[in-house]
């Protein structure tokens, strides 16, 4: 469960960094366009963003925790790992002040309900 929460938090931090870099480029005119994130200036800018680097560190930590959890049967560990997806939605809403287009309540509850018996 710790790995799932950590993966979700890492993804939220990295997504926030990408959104900030793109927004800065869109407003400044000479910054980074979304298509330029994987090349040159966009990549350098992203790699210098503290939240992106924190997301990478947290993802690495989550991978180590997840690998350690594999001493338990995979049939138990993997469904818990899937819970990173529903955890990421509330993190994004709170941390990145993201707005969802639809109400994600029922899909999130369904995901948790399906993973719970496993």
Residue frames as a rotation matrix with the C-alpha (Angstrom) as fourth column:
UNK 1
0.575 0.818 0.000 0.00
0.818 -0.575 0.000 0.00
0.000 0.000 -1.000 0.00
UNK 2
0.372 -0.529 -0.762 2.91
0.196 -0.758 0.622 2.33
-0.907 -0.381 -0.179 0.80
UNK 3
-0.684 -0.645 0.340 4.33
0.432 0.017 0.902 1.79
-0.587 0.764 0.267 -2.69
UNK 4
-0.122 0.727 0.675 0.97
0.972 -0.051 0.231 2.61
0.203 0.684 -0.701 -4.31
UNK 5
0.789 0.403 -0.464 0.61
0.532 -0.826 0.188 5.84
-0.307 -0.395 -0.866 -2.34
UNK 6
0.030 -0.876 -0.481 4.23
0.120 -0.474 0.872 6.80
-0.992 -0.084 0.091 -3.09
UNK 7
-0.649 -0.190 0.737 3.83
0.717 0.171 0.676 6.08
-0.254 0.967 0.025 -6.81
UNK 8
0.330 0.874 0.356 0.67
0.924 -0.377 0.070 8.20
0.195 0.305 -0.932 -6.86
UNK 9
0.716 -0.120 -0.688 2.36
0.279 -0.854 0.440 11.09
-0.640 -0.507 -0.578 -5.07
UNK 10
-0.388 -0.922 0.004 5.37
0.281 -0.114 0.953 10.88
-0.878 0.371 0.303 -7.41
UNK 11
-0.429 0.296 0.853 3.14
0.902 0.093 0.421 10.95
0.045 0.951 -0.307 -10.49
UNK 12
0.682 0.722 -0.114 1.25
0.731 -0.679 0.072 13.95
-0.026 -0.132 -0.991 -9.11
UNK 13
0.357 -0.642 -0.678 4.49
0.137 -0.682 0.718 15.87
-0.924 -0.349 -0.156 -8.49
UNK 14
-0.659 -0.660 0.361 5.82
0.418 0.077 0.905 15.10
-0.625 0.748 0.225 -11.95
UNK 15
-0.054 0.725 0.687 2.54
0.984 -0.078 0.159 16.01
0.169 0.685 -0.709 -13.62
UNK 16
0.780 0.326 -0.534 2.51
0.486 -0.854 0.188 19.31
-0.395 -0.406 -0.824 -11.75
UNK 17
-0.119 -0.914 -0.389 6.05
0.130 -0.402 0.906 20.02
-0.984 0.057 0.166 -12.97
UNK 18
-0.655 -0.081 0.751 5.10
0.729 0.190 0.657 19.35
-0.196 0.978 -0.065 -16.59
UNK 19
0.396 0.885 0.246 2.01
0.906 -0.419 0.049 21.53
0.146 0.203 -0.968 -16.34
UNK 20
0.635 -0.201 -0.746 4.07
0.274 -0.844 0.461 24.36
-0.722 -0.497 -0.481 -14.80
UNK 21
-0.476 -0.879 -0.008 6.79
0.250 -0.144 0.957 24.17
-0.843 0.454 0.288 -17.46
UNK 22
-0.471 0.379 0.797 4.25
0.877 0.098 0.471 24.14
0.101 0.920 -0.379 -20.29
UNK 23
0.633 0.755 -0.170 2.23
0.773 -0.630 0.075 26.99
-0.051 -0.179 -0.983 -18.74
UNK 24
0.267 -0.635 -0.725 5.36
0.183 -0.705 0.685 29.06
-0.946 -0.316 -0.072 -18.30
UNK 25
-0.741 -0.569 0.357 6.30
0.404 0.045 0.913 28.45
-0.536 0.821 0.196 -21.93
UNK 26
-0.110 0.795 0.596 2.82
0.978 -0.020 0.208 29.25
0.178 0.606 -0.776 -23.16
UNK 27
0.772 0.457 -0.441 2.66
0.572 -0.802 0.170 32.56
-0.276 -0.384 -0.881 -21.27
UNK 28
0.170 -0.805 -0.568 6.23
0.104 -0.559 0.823 33.71
-0.980 -0.199 -0.011 -21.91
UNK 29
0.867 0.221 -0.446 6.19
-0.394 -0.244 -0.886 33.07
-0.305 0.944 -0.125 -25.63
UNK 30
0.216 -0.860 -0.462 9.82
-0.826 0.092 -0.557 31.97
0.521 0.502 -0.690 -25.68
UNK 31
-0.118 -0.224 0.967 9.42
-0.860 0.510 0.014 29.02
-0.496 -0.831 -0.253 -23.31
UNK 32
-0.942 -0.262 0.210 8.58
-0.181 0.923 0.340 25.40
-0.283 0.282 -0.917 -23.92
UNK 33
-0.101 0.914 -0.394 5.67
-0.959 0.016 0.284 24.17
0.266 0.406 0.874 -25.99
UNK 34
0.510 0.351 0.785 4.12
-0.647 0.758 0.082 20.81
-0.567 -0.550 0.614 -25.05
UNK 35
0.989 -0.130 -0.073 5.72
0.039 0.699 -0.715 19.16
0.144 0.704 0.696 -28.07
UNK 36
0.333 -0.930 0.156 9.15
-0.355 -0.277 -0.893 20.43
0.873 0.242 -0.423 -26.99
UNK 37
0.677 -0.030 0.735 9.21
-0.733 0.052 0.678 18.76
-0.058 -0.998 0.013 -23.58
UNK 38
0.853 -0.327 0.407 11.16
0.237 0.937 0.257 15.77
-0.466 -0.123 0.876 -24.83
UNK 39
0.431 -0.718 0.546 13.77
0.778 -0.010 -0.629 17.77
0.457 0.695 0.554 -26.69
UNK 40
-0.275 -0.761 0.588 16.51
0.517 -0.633 -0.577 20.24
0.811 0.145 0.567 -25.79
UNK 41
-0.713 -0.063 0.698 15.32
-0.348 -0.832 -0.431 23.17
0.608 -0.551 0.572 -23.71
UNK 42
0.322 0.933 0.160 12.15
-0.688 0.114 0.717 21.46
0.651 -0.341 0.678 -22.53
UNK 43
0.589 -0.165 -0.791 14.00
0.395 0.913 0.103 18.49
0.705 -0.373 0.603 -21.14
UNK 44
-0.540 -0.842 -0.014 16.64
0.484 -0.297 -0.823 20.69
0.689 -0.451 0.567 -19.46
UNK 45
-0.458 0.447 0.768 13.95
-0.624 -0.777 0.080 22.89
0.633 -0.443 0.635 -17.93
UNK 46
0.619 0.754 -0.220 12.05
-0.418 0.554 0.720 19.89
0.664 -0.354 0.658 -16.66
UNK 47
0.343 -0.569 -0.747 15.15
0.629 0.730 -0.267 18.26
0.698 -0.378 0.608 -15.17
UNK 48
-0.751 -0.609 0.257 15.87
0.253 -0.624 -0.739 21.50
0.610 -0.489 0.623 -13.27
UNK 49
0.006 0.852 0.524 12.39
-0.573 -0.426 0.700 21.63
0.819 -0.305 0.486 -11.73
UNK 50
-0.725 -0.380 0.574 12.47
-0.682 0.282 -0.675 20.57
0.094 -0.881 -0.464 -8.05
UNK 51
0.109 0.837 0.536 9.06
-0.779 0.407 -0.477 18.87
-0.617 -0.366 0.696 -8.13
UNK 52
0.684 0.046 -0.728 10.09
-0.606 0.591 -0.532 16.79
0.406 0.805 0.433 -11.16
UNK 53
-0.331 -0.909 -0.253 13.26
-0.482 0.394 -0.783 15.66
0.811 -0.138 -0.568 -9.37
UNK 54
-0.578 0.217 0.787 11.30
-0.764 0.197 -0.615 14.92
-0.288 -0.956 0.052 -6.19
UNK 55
0.553 0.829 -0.086 8.87
-0.784 0.483 -0.389 12.85
-0.281 0.282 0.917 -8.27
UNK 56
0.335 -0.526 -0.782 11.76
-0.484 0.616 -0.622 10.83
0.808 0.587 -0.049 -9.72
UNK 57
-0.713 -0.638 0.292 13.18
-0.548 0.247 -0.799 10.22
0.438 -0.730 -0.525 -6.23
UNK 58
-0.242 0.711 0.660 9.78
-0.810 0.226 -0.541 9.16
-0.533 -0.666 0.522 -4.89
UNK 59
0.687 0.459 -0.563 9.18
-0.711 0.585 -0.390 6.86
0.150 0.669 0.728 -7.87
UNK 60
-0.146 -0.830 -0.538 12.54
-0.441 0.541 -0.716 5.22
0.886 0.132 -0.445 -7.19
UNK 61
-0.774 -0.071 0.629 11.65
-0.631 0.163 -0.759 4.79
-0.048 -0.984 -0.171 -3.52
UNK 62
0.236 0.951 0.198 8.25
-0.860 0.299 -0.414 3.35
-0.453 -0.073 0.889 -4.47
UNK 63
0.478 -0.126 -0.869 9.92
-0.614 0.660 -0.433 0.86
0.629 0.740 0.238 -6.83
UNK 64
-0.646 -0.757 -0.097 12.19
-0.405 0.448 -0.797 -0.32
0.647 -0.476 -0.596 -4.02
UNK 65
-0.551 0.530 0.644 9.24
-0.707 0.113 -0.698 -0.67
-0.443 -0.840 0.313 -1.63
UNK 66
0.509 0.777 -0.370 7.22
-0.851 0.390 -0.352 -2.48
-0.129 0.494 0.860 -4.29
UNK 67
0.078 -0.573 -0.816 10.12
-0.499 0.686 -0.529 -4.87
0.863 0.448 -0.232 -5.00
UNK 68
-0.853 -0.395 0.342 10.42
-0.469 0.289 -0.835 -5.55
0.231 -0.872 -0.432 -1.28
UNK 69
-0.127 0.905 0.406 6.72
-0.847 0.114 -0.519 -6.32
-0.516 -0.410 0.752 -1.11
UNK 70
0.293 0.247 -0.923 7.17
-0.835 0.537 -0.122 -9.03
0.465 0.807 0.364 -3.73
UNK 71
-0.881 -0.468 0.064 8.25
-0.426 0.728 -0.537 -11.40
0.205 -0.501 -0.841 -0.97
UNK 72
-0.267 0.889 0.373 4.49
-0.322 0.282 -0.904 -11.82
-0.908 -0.362 0.211 -0.64
UNK 73
-0.247 0.225 0.943 2.59
0.754 0.655 0.041 -13.55
-0.608 0.721 -0.332 -3.44
UNK 74
-0.984 -0.168 0.062 2.28
0.163 -0.692 0.703 -11.51
-0.075 0.702 0.708 -6.64
UNK 75
-0.349 0.929 0.119 -1.48
0.627 0.138 0.766 -12.12
0.696 0.342 -0.631 -6.66
UNK 76
0.407 0.447 -0.797 -1.66
0.897 -0.360 0.256 -9.99
-0.173 -0.819 -0.548 -3.51
UNK 77
-0.314 -0.674 -0.669 0.96
0.539 -0.707 0.459 -7.34
-0.782 -0.216 0.585 -4.31
UNK 78
-0.875 -0.124 0.469 -0.08
0.481 -0.341 0.808 -6.39
0.060 0.932 0.358 -7.86
UNK 79
0.088 0.957 0.276 -3.74
0.790 -0.236 0.566 -5.52
0.607 0.168 -0.777 -7.15
UNK 80
0.502 0.028 -0.864 -2.59
0.714 -0.578 0.396 -3.29
-0.489 -0.816 -0.310 -4.31
UNK 81
-0.590 -0.795 -0.141 -0.14
0.511 -0.503 0.697 -1.62
-0.626 0.339 0.703 -6.73
UNK 82
-0.466 0.513 0.721 -3.03
0.757 -0.192 0.625 -0.82
0.459 0.837 -0.298 -9.06
UNK 83
0.467 0.694 -0.548 -4.47
0.881 -0.417 0.223 1.35
-0.074 -0.587 -0.806 -6.31
UNK 84
-0.554 -0.705 -0.444 -1.88
0.596 -0.708 0.380 4.00
-0.582 -0.054 0.811 -7.23
UNK 85
-0.722 0.316 0.616 -4.29
0.486 -0.402 0.776 5.14
0.493 0.859 0.137 -9.94
UNK 86
0.381 0.921 0.083 -7.24
0.602 -0.315 0.734 5.98
0.702 -0.229 -0.674 -7.68
UNK 87
0.321 -0.338 -0.885 -4.86
0.838 -0.335 0.432 7.48
-0.442 -0.880 0.175 -5.11
UNK 88
-0.687 -0.693 0.218 -3.39
0.706 -0.566 0.426 9.82
-0.171 0.447 0.878 -7.73
UNK 89
-0.139 0.708 0.692 -6.73
0.645 -0.466 0.606 11.51
0.752 0.531 -0.392 -8.49
UNK 90
0.841 0.466 -0.275 -7.33
0.512 -0.520 0.684 13.04
0.175 -0.716 -0.676 -5.03
UNK 91
0.050 -0.897 -0.439 -3.63
0.750 -0.256 0.610 13.90
-0.660 -0.360 0.660 -4.78
UNK 92
-0.641 -0.288 0.711 -3.86
0.742 -0.472 0.477 15.81
0.198 0.833 0.516 -8.06
UNK 93
0.329 0.846 0.420 -6.99
0.584 -0.532 0.613 17.62
0.742 0.043 -0.669 -6.94
UNK 94
0.875 0.023 -0.483 -5.43
0.454 -0.383 0.805 18.68
-0.167 -0.924 -0.345 -3.63
UNK 95
0.093 -0.960 -0.263 -1.75
0.593 -0.159 0.790 19.18
-0.800 -0.230 0.554 -4.49
UNK 96
-0.782 -0.466 0.414 -1.85
0.585 -0.322 0.744 20.37
-0.214 0.824 0.525 -8.08
UNK 97
-0.399 0.735 -0.549 -5.25
-0.198 -0.653 -0.731 22.05
-0.895 -0.183 0.406 -7.80
UNK 98
-0.994 0.050 -0.099 -6.36
-0.082 0.282 0.956 20.05
0.076 0.958 -0.276 -10.81
UNK 99
-0.206 0.977 0.054 -9.97
-0.761 -0.125 -0.637 19.98
-0.615 -0.172 0.769 -11.83
UNK 100
-0.789 0.024 0.615 -11.61
0.278 0.905 0.322 16.88
-0.548 0.425 -0.720 -13.17
UNK 101
-0.849 0.477 -0.229 -14.01
-0.456 -0.442 0.772 17.13
0.267 0.760 0.593 -16.10
UNK 102
0.134 0.883 -0.450 -16.31
-0.232 0.469 0.852 14.50
0.963 -0.010 0.268 -14.69
UNK 103
0.428 0.053 0.902 -17.00
-0.904 0.010 0.428 13.20
0.014 -0.999 0.052 -11.25
UNK 104
-0.242 -0.630 -0.738 -14.43
-0.608 0.691 -0.391 10.45
0.757 0.354 -0.550 -10.75
UNK 105
-0.207 0.156 0.966 -16.11
-0.958 0.167 -0.233 9.14
-0.197 -0.974 0.115 -7.61
UNK 106
0.713 0.616 0.335 -17.76
-0.560 0.788 -0.257 6.03
-0.422 -0.004 0.907 -9.08
UNK 107
0.696 -0.518 -0.497 -14.85
-0.198 0.527 -0.826 4.82
0.690 0.673 0.265 -11.24
UNK 108
-0.326 -0.852 0.409 -12.51
-0.674 -0.094 -0.733 5.26
0.663 -0.515 -0.544 -8.28
UNK 109
-0.046 0.398 0.916 -14.81
-0.919 0.343 -0.195 3.42
-0.391 -0.851 0.350 -5.92
UNK 110
0.908 0.380 -0.177 -15.24
-0.419 0.793 -0.443 0.62
-0.029 0.476 0.879 -8.46
UNK 111
0.263 -0.900 -0.347 -11.46
-0.346 0.248 -0.905 0.25
0.901 0.358 -0.246 -8.81
UNK 112
-0.524 -0.439 0.730 -11.02
-0.816 0.012 -0.578 0.06
0.245 -0.898 -0.365 -5.05
UNK 113
0.318 0.746 0.584 -13.94
-0.836 0.511 -0.198 -2.38
-0.447 -0.426 0.787 -4.71
UNK 114
0.862 -0.027 -0.506 -12.51
-0.322 0.742 -0.588 -4.72
0.392 0.670 0.631 -7.34
UNK 115
-0.053 -0.989 -0.138 -9.04
-0.313 0.148 -0.938 -4.67
0.948 -0.006 -0.318 -5.77
UNK 116
-0.019 0.063 0.998 -10.23
-0.981 -0.194 -0.007 -5.05
0.193 -0.979 0.065 -2.19
UNK 117
0.862 0.384 0.330 -11.10
-0.464 0.860 0.212 -8.78
-0.203 -0.336 0.920 -2.24
UNK 118
0.683 -0.658 -0.317 -7.77
0.130 0.537 -0.834 -9.61
0.718 0.528 0.452 -3.84
